[in-house]
Amino acid sequence: QVQLVESGGGLVQAGGSLRLSCAASGRTFRSYAMGWFRQAPGKEREFVTALRWIGYSTYYADSVKGRFTISRDNAKDTVYLQMNSLTPEDTAVYYCASSSTFYSGTDSYARDSVYDYWGQGTQVTVSS
């Protein structure tokens, strides 16, 4: 079992920044990658970014490329999502997820079906 706890969400003005954290505990050694997804009201959950530990390989959705950065602190078993230049379209509940499956192509982690564990989510609201 892996437990994931997100934090760092909140209300920010357009153009601002937020950093989300996802703290992992439990059998984290079984994890090959971590991803961030988001779900806006009335919309389906969508992929944001993923980080595969082997090779420290990242993959981003086009909508956040150049604005968001995923990173990891191994000592703290924590993954971060730095979000800059936020727009109201980024408003959503953000979820982190852990995958225990290795894929050579990091783009494979854009599918939510490859993840085994999910956090409870943290709300991000961007005002115009």
C-alpha positions in Angstrom: 0.0 0.0 0.0 1.1 3.5 -0.7 -0.5 6.5 0.9 -0.5 9.9 -0.9 -1.3 13.2 0.7 -1.5 16.4 -1.4 -1.1 19.9 0.0 -0.4 23.4 -1.1 -3.6 24.2 -2.9 -5.4 27.5 -2.5 -6.7 30.7 -4.1 -4.4 32.7 -6.3 -4.8 35.5 -8.8 -4.2 35.0 -12.5 -0.5 35.2 -13.3 0.5 33.9 -9.8 2.2 30.8 -8.7 1.5 27.9 -6.4 3.5 24.8 -5.4 1.7 21.6 -4.6 3.2 18.8 -2.6 2.5 15.1 -2.6 3.9 13.2 0.3 4.1 9.5 -0.1 4.3 6.8 2.6 4.1 3.1 2.8 5.6 0.8 0.2 7.0 3.6 -1.9 9.9 1.4 -3.1 7.4 -0.3 -5.4 6.7 3.0 -7.2 8.2 3.7 -10.6 6.5 7.0 -11.3 4.3 9.7 -9.9 1.8 11.7 -11.9 -0.4 14.8 -11.4 -3.9 15.0 -12.7 -6.6 17.6 -12.3 -10.4 17.7 -12.6 -12.3 20.9 -13.1 -16.0 21.2 -12.3 -18.1 19.4 -14.9 -15.1 18.1 -16.7 -13.3 14.8 -16.9 -10.1 14.3 -15.0 -7.1 15.2 -17.2 -3.4 14.5 -17.1 -1.1 17.3 -16.1 2.4 15.8 -15.7 4.4 12.7 -14.7 7.9 11.9 -13.5 9.5 8.5 -13.8 12.2 7.9 -11.3 14.5 5.9 -13.7 16.2 8.5 -15.8 14.3 11.2 -14.0 12.1 11.4 -17.1 9.2 13.9 -17.3 6.2 14.3 -19.5 3.8 17.3 -19.6 0.5 18.0 -21.1 0.7 20.7 -23.8 -1.6 23.0 -21.7 1.0 23.3 -18.9 4.3 22.9 -20.7 6.6 25.7 -19.9 4.5 26.8 -16.9 4.5 23.8 -14.6 7.4 21.8 -13.3 7.3 18.4 -11.6 10.2 17.5 -9.2 11.0 15.1 -6.4 12.7 15.2 -3.1 14.0 11.6 -2.5 14.8 12.2 1.1 11.3 13.3 1.9 9.5 10.9 -0.5 7.7 14.0 -1.8 6.8 15.1 -5.3 6.2 18.7 -6.1 4.3 20.5 -8.8 5.5 24.1 -9.3 2.8 26.0 -11.1 3.6 29.4 -12.6 1.7 31.9 -14.8 -1.6 30.4 -13.6 -4.8 31.2 -15.5 -8.5 30.6 -14.5 -8.4 27.6 -16.8 -6.0 25.9 -14.3 -8.8 25.9 -11.6 -9.4 22.3 -10.6 -8.9 19.8 -7.9 -5.3 18.4 -8.3 -4.5 14.8 -7.6 -1.2 13.0 -7.4 -1.0 9.3 -8.2 1.6 6.6 -8.0 2.3 3.9 -10.5 4.1 0.6 -9.7 4.5 -0.3 -13.4 7.6 0.6 -15.5 7.1 2.0 -18.9 10.0 2.9 -21.1 8.0 5.8 -22.7 7.1 8.4 -20.1 4.1 9.4 -22.2 2.5 6.1 -21.0 2.0 7.7 -17.6 -0.5 10.1 -19.1 -3.1 7.4 -18.8 -4.8 7.3 -15.4 -5.3 3.6 -15.7 -1.6 2.9 -15.1 -1.8 4.4 -11.6 -2.4 2.2 -8.5 -2.8 4.8 -5.8 -4.3 8.2 -5.6 -4.3 11.1 -3.2 -7.5 12.8 -1.9 -6.9 16.0 -4.0 -6.2 19.6 -3.3 -8.2 22.5 -4.6 -6.6 25.2 -6.8 -8.6 28.2 -7.6 -7.3 30.9 -9.9 -9.2 34.2 -10.0 -9.2 36.5 -13.0 
